[in-house]
């Protein structure tokens, strides 16, 4: 099964074409990398796959479903820059992100602690 299918996707910002007729397929369990210089459309492509941005043309499917808010929860995305407050501690960022997904702060704190312990990162 394909984890990600991108078919003839184009994204424009005013007169700038950020992504032009991109097609790619990533099989479930596969590893895929996007390489290219700054401005090549890598981040824009990932943001469309994550349904942060919508393509102007083409179609994106994640595990056989059209990219949507629902499919965001099926895949992970870690941008190069964390894009949050530079002085936030990792634990605080994880609790914040969990709260964005609907967990209470108390439940998020418990789960973050459990996972950090499990992964040997609690210290």
N, C-alpha and C positions, 0 to 999 in steps of 0.2 A: 504494500500500500504506500502511496505517496504521502509524505508528511506535509510537503509544500508543493504546490503547483502554481506557477506564475505563467500566464499566457498573454503575450503581446501587450504588456503593460506600458503605459506612457503616463508621465506626470509632468505637468508644466506649472511654473510659477510666473505668471504674467507672460512675458515673451521668452523666458528662459525654459528650455526643455531640460529638465533634470534627469529624466529617465526616458529612453526612447525605445519602444517595441521590445521590451525585455521579456524573455521566456526562459524559465528554468524549472527544474524538477529535482526535488530532494526526497529520496526514499526514506521511509521510516527506519530509524536506527542509523541513518547515514550521517556523515559529517560533510559540511559544505562551507566553503569560504568565499568571500567576495574580496577581491584584491583590485586596487586601482588607486590612482592619484586623488588628491583632494578635489572635490567637485565632480567626481565621476558618477555619482548617483547611488553609492553604496548605502549611506544612511537613509536616504529617501526611500530606497527599495525596502530596507528593513522596516521602516516606519509604515509602509503600505502593507507589508506582510503582517505586521502587528496590529493593523487597523487603527493606527494613530493618524495616518493620512489615507485619503481615498484616491485611487488612481483615476485619471481622467479618461483613460481607455484601457481595455483589457479586463482580465479576471484573475483573481487570486483565490485559491482554495487551500484550506488547512485541514488535514486529515479528512479530505473529501467534502468539507463544508465551506461555503463562501466565507471569506474573511469577515469577521464581525466582532462585536464586543465579547461574544461568547467564546470565540476561538482564541481570543487573547489569553485565556486561562489555560489553553492547551499547550502553549509553547512559552519559552522564556526568552527574554531579550535583555542583554547587559550592554549598554552603550559604553563607549570608551570613557566619556566623562560621566560621572554619576549624576550630575545635574541637580543635586540637592544642596543644602546648606553646607558649606565647607567645614563648619565647626561641629556638625552633628556627628555623634559617635555612631559606629556601625550598628550597634544594638538599637539606637534611636531610629536610624534609617529603616531597619528591618521592621520595627514596630509600626512606624509610619506607613510603610508600604502594605503591611498586613491590614492596617485600618482602612486603607484605600480599597481593599478587597472585601471589606465588610466585617472584619473581626473587631470586637471591642478592644479597647486598649489593654484591659486586664488579660483577656484571652491571648491577645497578640504577644504580650510580655511573657506569659507562661510558655507559649509555643516557641518563641525566639530563644528563650533560655534553654529549653529542652534541645532544640536543634544545635545551638552553639555548644552545649555540653556533648551531645552525640558526636559532633564533628571535631571535638577537641579544640574549639576556638573560644570558649567561654572566658578565658583569661584575657 
